[in-house]
Amino acid sequence: MSPATEKLTDALYGAAWSTVKKLPEPTAVRLGRTIADLAWKRRGKGVLRLEANYARVVPDASPARLAELSKAGMRSYMRYWMESFRLPAWSKDRIRNGFTAQDLHHLTDGLASGKGVILALPHLGNWDLAGAWVTTKLETPFTTVQERQKPESLYDRFVAYRSGLGMEVLPHTGGAAFGTLARRLRAGGLVCLVADRDLSASGVEVKFFGETARMPAGPAALAQQTGALLLPVTLWYDDSPVMRGRVHAPVEVPETGTRTEKTAAMTQALADAFATGIAEHPQDWHMLQRLWLADLDPAKAPGGRADDRADEGTP
C-alpha cells in the first residue's frame, strides 16, 4: 500500500472503533449486514477468493450454493467486525453472556493442572470475543501474538484493542515471541494462537480438505518444548446473539519420532480438528486469502500471480 492508502486505512479503522461502538446493537447488526451484502454484490477479489476456498470445503457445491455460502460468509465476516468494533464498550455481563463453549472441561482441567495450555484456533467466528470471554468469564489472562501491520499506527490500534480486552499481545517478529510464549506456558499460563495459515518457509505442510496447505509449527513446537496441553478450538455463529464454540480433545505429543516428525503429526491433527469445525460451519470461516499451495503456484494461481499480499485478509 502507498503511504496515503495506509494513512486512510488507519483513519477508517479509527473511525469505526470510535463510532460503531456507540450504535445500538440492532443498528450495528443491520449496518454490518448491509455492508456485507454490498461487498458481496460487488464480487471483488475477497468474495471470489472466499468462494474458491469454500469450493474446497464443499466440493460438491453448485455455483449457486457457493454464491449462497459466500453471501452468508460475508455476513458472518462483517458480524465479526461489528462485534469487534463494539467489544470495548460491551459490559462484562454482555461479554459473559455473548459466548458459550462445549467441552470446556478440556480447558479448565488443563489450567488446573498447572502445566500451561495452548489454544489453537482457525479464522472461525470471532476469536477476539472468545478471548474476551476467557479473560472475563474465566478470569484468566492469556498471551497471544499480533502480526505487524502498516502503518505502525494501525498495528498499535490492534494491540491497544486486544490489550484492553485483557490479552497480553506480543509482536509476531520471527522467533522473538516464541521464548516469551514458552515462559508463560512453563509458568502454567494460557497462550492463544490463530493457527490455520502460514505461508512462510517455516510453515508445516498438511493435508487440508484433501489438498496441501501450510500451517504454523508454533503450537506443536511450544507443546513439545514446554509440556503444555495443546487444544484445538472451533467457533461458529447461529441466529442468536450468542457465539458458540467447542474445545476439542487435546492433541497429544507422539511417543516416537524426531522433533520434526512430531511437529508434523501434531500440526496435521490440528488441521483435522479445524477441518471438522469448518466443514460443519463453512460460512463462519473468514478465509479471504489464498491458503492452499496450489493457489500460490504462479502457474495455477488466478491471473498467474503468486503474490498473496494483494488478497484481502483479517488481522
C-alpha angles and dihedrals in degrees: 000000000000118000089253092053091047090051091049092048091052091048092050093051090047092051092048093052092048098045110029093057089060094057122098108257096247089052092050090049092052092046092052093050092048092051091046093052092048091050091047092052091052090062092213125174093272092057092044091050090049090053092047090053092047088052087065092048094046103028095174094052118124120230088258091052091049090051090050090050094049091050090052088044093055090049090051091047092052090046086058091053096044090051092046093051089049100041095089088061097044117111119239089252091053090052093045091051095041098077139037127185134204120221092013089159089082088066099038093046090048093051091047090055090065092223096111129252133236116202112199119193138178123223091279125137115327113327091180091059090048089051093049088050091053092051093043108033098031092030089222119139118211143186127240139164131245125205116236113256135191127272098037089227090064091052088050090052092056093046091050091047095051094040088054088058091057100266127133103225122203125190114251097235110150113280096338094097094047095073093050092048090050092051092051091051095047087054089057095259134144126253123189122196133178099224116170100099134046120155095176125109089255093060117118117238113235137171107249119179088341099309136084121268134158125243129180120275093210101093094050093042092050092050092051095046098045106027090238121152114258113213126180115216128196126192135195144170130234129184093284128084088250121093117219130216146174130214106212126215116279121279103235125218108245114248094225138035137061121298089258092051092048091049091051093050093047093047089051089052089053090050090051092052091047090050091054092056095041093049090052094047108019094159090064094056104101099199104144092158137075112275112160118078091233089064091053095053108106089222093052105030116101110273090008093278124136095180105112096183092089093060119100114250148171123257 
